Amino acid sequence: MNHNEYALITGASRGIGASIAKQLAKDGYDILLNYKSNNSKAKKVCREIQKLGRKCELLKFDVSDSKSTMLKLKPHIKNKKIKILVNNASHRVKKSFLKTTEKDWNGIVDVVLGGFYNLTKNVLPNMIVNKGGKIINITSIGAFSADVNVGYAAAKAGLVGATRALANEVKKRNILVNAIAPGPIYTDYFGDKTREEASLAAGGNKIGEPEDIANIVSFLCSDKANYINGQIIHVNGGMYI
């Protein structure tokens, strides 16, 4: 068990983030659960984590807001050992490039890349002081496949580059930085669609489950992955080979 070690997961009130938070709680980490607005879902995930015997603290803030991020994280950075950071919060726009507004574009970039910067910039000093840590960035098959919104592809591809560059920068400080690129995952992104309907919407490809991503995060956060750094792990059932 990981005594007094915390995992901070962004966008963790639902979907992939919630699954990651619960899995890391099972792995023995206490959880700092970030979310933006959905109080009821965040509290539900928090209760589920507490039933596993782990601590869970809710951190409500917008990861794209640098001031809010700093203020919310400051007391935790000072008093806790944050061993794991999972940059999962994301934002999507289902529009063609010509219909993508400046607000749409900035919204995607601010959450995906701005969120990475705001969280990592604040948490990294804590990891350095504690002589180690692991950062997992959730990018997307959209960083490699052309069939997505241009802004989303650009931001997620930027996260790939940021992962590799930061991994190289901090590798001598016992901090490992990796990313996971999920394919389509069966979350509320698909609305009320059944799995079969979601599969058709994804071009007839197999749809993954949030747990598929959580399991890879769990592995990367374990001692079994201590020689893995600067890598992008593709989890998509073979959609991108």
N, C-alpha and C positions, 0 to 999 in steps of 0.2 A: 504494500500500500504506500501511497505517496503522502506522508504526513505533512500537513500545513503547506502543501503546494497547490497553487491555484491555476486553473485554466480559464482564460478569458476568451469568450466566443462572441463575435458580433453577429447581429441579425439572427438571434437564437430563439426567438419566440415561436418559430414555426419551421416547417420544412426541413431542409438539410441542416440548418443551424441548430434546431431543437434536437435533432437526432444525434448530432455531434456532441452537444452538451450532455445528453443523457449517457452516451457511450463513455465519455471521458469521466463522468461521475462513477460509472461502473468500474472504470480502470483505477479509481482511487483518488481522483482529483476533486478538490472543492471547486465550485464553479462561480465565476463572475459572468453573469448572463446579460449581455447587452441587447436592447431592442429599442425601436424608435417610437411606437405608438400603441401597439395592441396589448393593453394591460391584462386583459383576461387570459389570453393565450400565454403570455409571459409568466403569469402567476401559476397557471396550470403546469407548465414545464418545471417551474421552480418546486412545486409540491411533489412532482414525480421524482425529482432529483433528491429532495429531502427524504423521501421514502426509501431511497437507496442508502441512506445513512451518511450522506455528504452535505456539506454546507452549500447554500446557493444564495447569492446576493444579486438582486436585480439592478441593473444600471440602465436607466432610461435616458438615452441621448441620441442625437443624430450624428453618425460618424463623420459626415461631411462638414460638420460645424467644429472647427478647430478649438474655439474657446470653450464650448460646452464639453467637448471631449476631454480637454485638459482639466477642467474643473471637476468633472465626475471621476476621473481616474486618479487625481492627485492624492487623496487619502489612502487609496488602495496601493498605489505605487510606494508610498511611504511605509506602510505597515505590513504588507504581504509579500510573499515570494511568488511572483507570477512566473511559473515554469513554462506555460504554454500560451501562445497567442494564435487564435484562428481568425483570420480576416475573411469572414464569410459574407458580410452584408453586401447586397448588390441592388441593382436597379436596372429595369429593362423598359424599352420602348418598342412597341410593335408597329413601326412605321418604316417606309422606304426612306432613303437618304434625302430625297427632295422634299419629303413631308416632315422630316425631322427639324424641329425648330431649334434655335439657339438654347432655349430653356431646356428642351429635351436633351440636347447634347451635353450641356453643362451638368444636368442632373445625373447622367450616367457617369461621367468622368469624375464628378465631385464625390460620389459615393464609392465607386470602385477604386480609383487611384487616390483621391483625397482621403478616403477612409483608411486605406492602407498607410498612407503617410501619417495621418493624425494618430492612429493607434500605435503604429510601430515606433514612431518618434518618441512617444511617451513611455512605452513599455520597455523598449530596448535598454535604457539605462538601468532599469531594475534587473534585467537579466544579466547585464555586465557585472553589476555589484554582486549578484548571487552566483557568478561564475558559471553561467550556462542557461540554456533554454532552447525552445523549439518554436519556430514560427511557421505556420501552415497557411498559405494563401489559396483561396478557392477561386480559381479562374474558370475556364469553360472550354468546351469543344469549339465554341464560337470564336475563340482566339486562333483557331487553326482551320475552321471550316467557313466557307464563304456565305452560307445560307442563313445569315443573321443580320440584324440591324447594324449599320456601319459603325455607329457610335459605340454600341455594345462590343463589337469585335475589336475596335480600337482600344477601348479601356481594358478589356480582358487580355489582349495581347500585350499591352503596356504592363500589366501585372506580371506576365511571364518574364518580361525583361527585368522588372524590378526584383523579382524573386531571385534570379540568377546573379544579378549585380550585388544585391545585399548579401547573398550567401557567400560570395567571394570576399566581401568586405569584412564580415564578422566571423569567418571560419576559424580564425586563430583564437577566438574568445569562447570556444566551446558552445557556440550558438549555431544551430542548424536551421536553414531556411529552405523549404520546399513548397511546391504547389500541386494541387490536384485539379485536373481538368475534367469535370463531369460531362457526360452526354446528357440527354433528356432524362430528368428524374421526375417521378410521379409525385408531384406536390400540388398545391393549390394554384400553381402557374397554369395548370390545365383546366382550372375551373371545375365544373361539374362533370367533365368527361370521365367515362370509365377508362380502365387501363387499355382496353381494346381500341377505344376511340382516340385515346392519347397516342397510342402506337401509330394509328393511321395518320394523325396530325403530324407525327414525327417521321413521315415518309415510310411507314410500315416497319420501322426499326423497333427493336426491343426497348422498353422503357425501364429504367433502373429505379431502385427504391432509395430513399434517404439513407437507409442503413448501409447501402453499398458504399457511400461516401464516408459515413461515420467509421466504418470498419478500417478504411485506409488511413484516415486520420489517426485512429487508435494505434495502428501499426507504426506510423511515422513518429508518434509520440512515445513509443516504447523503446526500450534498450535494444531491441532487435534491429532498429533502424539507425543506430548511432554512427553508421558509416555512409549514410545517404545524405547528400547535401547538394543544393542547387538544381534539383531535379523536378521535372513536371511529370506527374503520374497521371496517365490517361485512364479514365474509368468510363467506358461507353459501350461495352458489349460488342466492340468491333466496328462501330460506325466510322471511326477514324483509325486507320492503320498505316 
